[in-house]
Amino acid sequence: MARTPGRTLVRTGAPKKPRLPRFNSDQEERDFWARHSVEEFAGDLRDLDVAIRPPRTEQIAVRLYKDDLDALRSLAAERDMGHTTLARIVLEGWLAQSRGKTRVTRRHARRSA
Protein backbone atom coordinates (compact mmCIF):
# COMPACT_ATOMS: atom_id res chain seq x y z
CA MET A 1 0.00 0.00 0.00
CA ALA A 2 1.50 3.33 -1.06
CA ARG A 3 1.48 6.27 1.32
CA THR A 4 -0.14 9.48 0.24
CA PRO A 5 1.82 12.59 1.27
CA GLY A 6 0.32 14.20 4.38
CA ARG A 7 -1.50 11.06 5.51
CA THR A 8 -0.63 8.43 8.08
CA LEU A 9 -1.93 4.93 8.57
CA VAL A 10 -3.77 4.28 11.79
CA ARG A 11 -5.04 1.07 13.30
CA THR A 12 -8.83 0.94 13.05
CA GLY A 13 -9.37 -1.94 15.49
CA ALA A 14 -10.03 -1.49 19.19
CA PRO A 15 -7.03 -0.24 21.15
CA LYS A 16 -5.02 -3.01 22.77
CA LYS A 17 -6.01 -3.29 26.40
CA PRO A 18 -3.18 -3.87 28.88
CA ARG A 19 -3.32 -7.16 30.76
CA LEU A 20 -2.83 -7.44 34.50
CA PRO A 21 0.53 -9.23 34.90
CA ARG A 22 1.47 -11.97 37.34
CA PHE A 23 4.07 -10.90 39.87
CA ASN A 24 7.04 -12.92 41.07
CA SER A 25 7.52 -10.94 44.27
CA ASP A 26 5.85 -8.35 46.48
CA GLN A 27 8.52 -5.82 45.47
CA GLU A 28 7.77 -6.36 41.78
CA GLU A 29 4.07 -5.80 42.47
CA ARG A 30 4.76 -2.63 44.50
CA ASP A 31 6.94 -1.24 41.71
CA PHE A 32 4.24 -1.99 39.13
CA TRP A 33 1.45 -0.26 41.08
CA ALA A 34 3.71 2.73 41.73
CA ARG A 35 3.70 3.27 37.93
CA HIS A 36 0.13 2.23 37.07
CA SER A 37 -3.44 2.98 38.09
CA VAL A 38 -5.99 0.29 38.90
CA GLU A 39 -8.34 2.09 36.49
CA GLU A 40 -6.18 0.85 33.58
CA PHE A 41 -7.26 -2.70 34.45
CA ALA A 42 -10.91 -2.18 35.42
CA GLY A 43 -12.05 -4.73 32.83
CA ASP A 44 -9.81 -7.44 34.31
CA LEU A 45 -11.09 -7.03 37.86
CA ARG A 46 -13.88 -9.07 39.41
CA ASP A 47 -15.77 -8.88 42.67
CA LEU A 48 -14.70 -11.24 45.42
CA ASP A 49 -16.90 -12.77 48.06
CA VAL A 50 -14.76 -12.07 51.12
CA ALA A 51 -15.84 -12.16 54.73
CA ILE A 52 -14.16 -9.48 56.80
CA ARG A 53 -13.65 -10.71 60.31
CA PRO A 54 -12.89 -8.65 63.39
CA PRO A 55 -9.28 -8.52 64.60
CA ARG A 56 -7.95 -11.54 66.44
CA THR A 57 -7.99 -11.06 70.20
CA GLU A 58 -7.24 -14.48 71.65
CA GLN A 59 -3.80 -16.03 72.12
CA ILE A 60 -2.62 -19.56 72.84
CA ALA A 61 0.74 -21.03 73.78
CA VAL A 62 1.91 -24.15 71.98
CA ARG A 63 4.85 -26.25 73.11
CA LEU A 64 6.84 -27.84 70.28
CA TYR A 65 9.92 -30.01 70.06
CA LYS A 66 13.01 -28.00 69.08
CA ASP A 67 13.30 -29.89 65.76
CA ASP A 68 9.66 -29.10 64.92
CA LEU A 69 10.13 -25.43 65.76
CA ASP A 70 13.29 -25.30 63.62
CA ALA A 71 11.39 -26.91 60.73
CA LEU A 72 8.50 -24.45 61.15
CA ARG A 73 10.93 -21.50 61.10
CA SER A 74 12.65 -22.86 58.00
CA LEU A 75 9.38 -23.40 56.12
CA ALA A 76 8.19 -19.93 57.11
CA ALA A 77 11.43 -18.34 55.91
CA GLU A 78 10.97 -20.05 52.50
CA ARG A 79 7.58 -18.31 52.29
CA ASP A 80 8.94 -14.97 53.52
CA MET A 81 6.76 -14.89 56.63
CA GLY A 82 7.11 -15.35 60.35
CA HIS A 83 6.84 -18.81 61.89
CA THR A 84 3.87 -17.82 64.08
CA THR A 85 2.05 -16.51 60.98
CA LEU A 86 2.63 -19.80 59.16
CA ALA A 87 1.44 -21.79 62.19
CA ARG A 88 -1.73 -19.65 62.36
CA ILE A 89 -2.41 -20.07 58.62
CA VAL A 90 -2.04 -23.85 58.87
CA LEU A 91 -4.26 -24.03 61.96
CA GLU A 92 -6.93 -21.74 60.45
CA GLY A 93 -6.92 -23.81 57.25
CA TRP A 94 -7.36 -27.03 59.20
CA LEU A 95 -10.19 -25.52 61.26
CA ALA A 96 -11.94 -24.26 58.11
CA GLN A 97 -11.70 -27.73 56.53
CA SER A 98 -12.99 -29.33 59.73
CA ARG A 99 -15.99 -27.02 59.66
CA GLY A 100 -16.65 -27.92 56.03
CA LYS A 101 -15.81 -24.48 54.65
CA THR A 102 -13.80 -23.99 51.51
CA ARG A 103 -10.48 -22.43 52.25
CA VAL A 104 -9.77 -18.98 50.83
CA THR A 105 -6.26 -18.48 49.46
CA ARG A 106 -4.72 -15.29 50.76
CA ARG A 107 -1.51 -13.44 50.13
CA HIS A 108 0.06 -12.44 53.37
CA ALA A 109 2.18 -9.34 53.52
CA ARG A 110 4.94 -9.37 56.07
CA ARG A 111 4.62 -6.71 58.75
CA SER A 112 7.62 -4.47 59.11
CA ALA A 113 9.25 -4.51 62.53
Secondary structure as GFF3:
##gff-version 3
##sequence-region A 1 113
A	DSSP	alpha_helix	26	35	.	.	.	ID=ss1
A	DSSP	three_ten_helix	38	44	.	.	.	ID=ss2
A	DSSP	alpha_helix	66	78	.	.	.	ID=ss3
A	DSSP	alpha_helix	83	98	.	.	.	ID=ss4
###
